Structures are given as structure tokens and as C-alpha cells.
């Protein structure tokens, strides 16, 4: 099955990921399961960049971008993924649990920013990025926020671009 079919079926509720999980199954995961399941974020937030962690994850193609822009129900499903991830990160709390350690959620956040941009929700990516900046200003001790590479990735991803930490340059991911 093509990446186009895999992504559109999954977000329409008619398909599953490579482990048989539907969109509803993924959205129903508790925080612990979501944190420990490393092959689900690529389905919740597909991008045009292959995942190093889930080689079976589908990739966003120009056709996928077009269908997400055309069909509102796909963007609604993507927003459901966004809000589930937002809740998982506890961004509405004064001190989210994950900001004081280097962990895989930093990579996940980069993926979310890129996916939202690629699939036609740049305004949501911008709001998410703004929230991350607000959390950073509330941090009261040394955190991942002190790492300029993290912000390099997130700054670029918020604009729908990839980041090269060696050269400090960003480029379009599409």
C-alpha cells in the first residue's frame, strides 16, 4: 500500500499502523504508553523525512499534503493528535515534567512542528512553538532550554524547515 493510502486511511479511521493500531487506539493511549511507545509518533505526525526509529512509517508526499489541505476531516484528525500530544506534554501546567531532562520528546516536538507545517496547519505549529517559548521562560533551573541546538531544530521546524546542527543552517523539508 502506498504512503498516501496508509496515511489517509489511518487519519480517516479506516486504517492501522504497522502494529494494527487505529487512530482511535493511538489517541486512547495513556501518557505512560504514549511515552514508552516509540513507533507511534511517526503515525500521529507524519513528515516527508524518513524516521530513523520507525523505518515502516509512511512519508508525507506532495499528494498527501494536497489531500490534507483539501479534506477538513483529515485536518480534524491531525488536530486530535495534536491535542493528545499537547496534553501528554502538560503544556498547560507551570512545570511540565519533561523539560528538565534530555529525552526523546525533544525529537518528537521537532516532528510535530514539521508535520503540522507540512500538512497544512502552520498556524497551529506557530501556536505550539509560542507555547514552548512560554514554558522556557518559566523554567527556573538548568533545562534543555539552555541548549541552542534544541532551539535551532525547533526554530527551523516551526517554519517548516530542517536544521543542520553542524552548519547552523535551516532548509525547506519539502
Protein Blocks (a to p, Z undefined) as FASTA:
>chain_A
ZZklmmmmmmnopaccfkopafklmmmpcfklmmmmmklmmmmmgcfbdcfklmkbccdd
fklmmmmmmmmklmmmmmmmmmmmmmmnommbmbdfklmcccfklmmmmmmmmmmmmnop
amlmmmmmmmmmmmmmmpcbdcfklpmklmmmmmmmmnopacdfknopacdfZZ
